[in-house]
Amino acid sequence: MFDSTGEGWGEFYRASRGSHSMKLSGFLLLLAGGGIVLAAVALLTSSLSRTGFVLAGIAVEVLGLVLVARSYLAEQGDRV
């Protein structure tokens, strides 16, 4: 894969950079989902709207968790 001329390092860098940006995006989605849940509980008075926003926040958190898990699995697949 890598020879003495340094060929192949660009491919390695691009592959590792992609999984790190996926992981960062996943963690940011986890934070955003938590923020949506906290804001909904603190600001909304109607139980129906509060429940809707809490469910939306939990859905965002699940998306973030899935993205983090997929980036972790992608990194493990590159190492095998």
C-alpha positions as CSV (number, residue, x, y, z in Angstrom):
1,M,0.0,0.0,0.0
2,F,2.7,2.5,0.9
3,D,6.0,2.6,-0.9
4,S,9.2,4.6,-0.4
5,T,8.0,7.4,-2.6
6,G,5.1,8.1,-0.3
7,E,2.4,7.0,-2.7
8,G,-0.8,6.0,-1.0
9,W,-0.6,8.4,1.9
10,G,-3.2,10.6,0.4
11,E,-5.7,7.8,0.2
12,F,-5.1,6.9,3.8
13,Y,-5.6,10.5,4.9
14,R,-8.8,10.9,2.9
15,A,-10.2,7.6,4.4
16,S,-9.4,8.6,8.0
17,R,-10.6,12.1,7.6
18,G,-14.0,11.0,6.4
19,S,-14.7,8.8,9.4
20,H,-13.5,11.5,11.8
21,S,-15.9,14.0,10.2
22,M,-18.7,11.5,10.5
23,K,-17.9,10.9,14.1
24,L,-17.8,14.7,14.8
25,S,-21.2,15.1,13.0
26,G,-22.7,12.3,15.1
27,F,-21.5,13.8,18.4
28,L,-22.9,17.3,17.3
29,L,-26.2,15.6,16.5
30,L,-26.2,14.1,20.0
31,L,-25.7,17.5,21.5
32,A,-28.3,19.1,19.3
33,G,-30.9,16.5,20.2
34,G,-30.2,17.0,23.9
35,G,-30.5,20.7,23.5
36,I,-33.9,20.3,21.7
37,V,-35.1,18.1,24.6
38,L,-34.0,20.5,27.3
39,A,-35.4,23.5,25.5
40,A,-38.7,21.8,25.0
41,V,-39.0,20.8,28.6
42,A,-38.0,24.3,29.8
43,L,-39.9,26.5,27.4
44,L,-43.1,24.7,26.2
45,T,-46.2,24.6,28.4
46,S,-48.6,22.5,26.3
47,S,-48.0,18.8,26.9
48,L,-48.7,17.9,23.3
49,S,-46.2,20.3,21.8
50,R,-43.7,19.4,24.6
51,T,-44.1,15.7,23.8
52,G,-43.6,16.3,20.0
53,F,-40.4,18.3,20.5
54,V,-39.1,15.7,23.0
55,L,-39.7,12.9,20.5
56,A,-38.0,15.0,17.8
57,G,-35.0,15.6,20.0
58,I,-34.8,11.9,20.8
59,A,-34.9,11.1,17.1
60,V,-32.0,13.5,16.5
61,E,-30.1,11.8,19.3
62,V,-30.7,8.4,17.7
63,L,-29.5,9.7,14.4
64,G,-26.4,11.0,16.0
65,L,-25.8,7.7,17.8
66,V,-26.2,5.7,14.6
67,L,-23.8,8.0,12.8
68,V,-21.2,7.6,15.5
69,A,-21.6,3.8,15.5
70,R,-21.3,3.7,11.7
71,S,-18.1,5.8,11.7
72,Y,-16.7,3.6,14.4
73,L,-17.5,0.5,12.4
74,A,-16.0,2.1,9.2
75,E,-12.8,2.7,11.1
76,Q,-12.7,-0.9,12.4
77,G,-13.3,-2.1,8.8
78,D,-10.4,-0.1,7.5
79,R,-8.0,-1.6,10.1
80,V,-8.9,-5.2,9.3
